[in-house]
Amino acid sequence: MNPLEFTVFGTPAPQGSKRHVGGGRMIESSKKVAPWREAVVSEIIRQGAADLRIDAAVFVDVTFFMARPQGHHSSKGIKASAPWWPAKVPDLDKLIRSTLDALTQSGVITDDSRVVQVHARKIYADERSPGAQIRICQSKEAIA
């Protein structure tokens, strides 16, 4: 399999906790996770990759592009005091969880247990729209 690489536009959302709503039903606490998953699934479908159904070990590389808070900006651009990295919520591990679940939901991989290695980072989306760049491959060398 050649590496599958695609860009998802939207606000990356963390897979948070679930809460019990009665009758044995659990729902996502975060209302942002469903739109994020849908954005990932829609892009995979648009790429024509939903039918891949990869049922083998895969390596995933993902860069999350986070919106920079308004307080980081001045009339002259980004403030010199603004941090370089978004070292704040949402947690990187929860962003990964929601995204891997979306890969499974889309059908591109049969289950997120097939993911054997993840390279992930979150950076500010200064020159682009928020979202994620995702690469899926079956060769470790292809993402290392």
N, C-alpha and C positions, 0 to 999 in steps of 0.2 A: 504494500500500500504506500503510495506517495503521501507525504505529509499533507494534512488538511489544515489550511490556514484561513482564518476569516476574522473580520472585524465586526463587533457588535456595538451599535450606538445606543445609548441610554444610560441611566444611572445604575451602576453596579450596586446590588443590594445584598446584604448578608442573609444567610440562612440562620434565622434566630431560633429561639425556643418555640415550642408549640404549647398551646394551652388547651385544656380540657373544656369542652362546651356541653358536656352531658351526652348521655346515650352512647358512651364509648367513642365519641368523635373528638378528634384533635384537629386544631387549625393553627396555621402560622400566626405568630404574634405580630410579625411585621407585614404591613400592607404593601410594602415596596418589593417584596421578593417575587410575587407573582408577575408583575410587569417585567422585571428583569429576566426571569426565566423565559417568559414569552418572547422577549427580544432575542434571546439566545436561540430558542427553538425556531423562531421565524427566519433568522439569518441562516441557520443550517438548512432549513427547507428551501430557502431562496438559492442556496449554493448547490442544491440537488444532492446533498449528502445524507439526508435522513434515512435512506435505504441502505446505507453501508452496513449497519448492524455488526459492528466490530465486536467479536467475541474472543478476544485475545488480549494479551498484555499491551497496554498503551502508555505512552509518555505524554504528558500535557505540559505545555508552556503557556502561561497566561500573564499578560500585563494589564492591570486595571488602571484606567485613566479616570481619576477622581476630579470633580469640579473644585476649583480653588475657592475658598470662602471670600466674600466681598471685602472683609477686613484686611485681606492681603494686598488689596489694590489701592493705588493712589491715582491722582490725575495724571501722573507721569508713567504709570504702568505698575508692575509688581513692586511692592516695597522691598527695600534691601533687607529689612528685618524679617520678611516673610520666610517661613521654613521651606526648605527644598523638598522634603519628603512629607507625605500626609501621615505622620505618626500619631494617628488618632482614630476614633471609630469611623467607619466600621472595621472590625478585626479582619485581617487578611485570611485567616483560616475559615471564617464564616462566609467570606466572599467566594472562596474556593468551593465550599460545600454547596452553595446555591448554584454555582456554575456547573459543577460536576453533575448535580442532580438534573440540570437542564439538558446536559449532553445525553444523559440516560433517557430523559423524557422525550427528547427529539428522535431517539432511535439510532443515533450515530454510534453509540456504544451500547452494548446489551445491559451493562450494569456498571455503576461507578466503582465497583470492586475490581474491575479490570484495569483501573488506573494504578500503575505500580510506581510511578514517580511523577512529582509535580514540581515545576519551577514556577514560582509566582512572585509578583512584585506589584506594588501599587505606587503610582506616581501622580503628580498633578497634571491635569490636561490643559496645560497653558496654551499650547498652539493647536489644539484640536478639540473635538467634542468629547464629552465623557463617554465611557464605554469600556471595551476590552478588546485586546488583540489575543486571539486564541490559536494555538497550534497543537494538533494532535498527530502523533506518529507512532509507529510500531518499532522504531529503531531508536535506541538511547542516543546514538551518535547524532541523530538528526536534530536534537534539541540541546545537546550539551554545549 
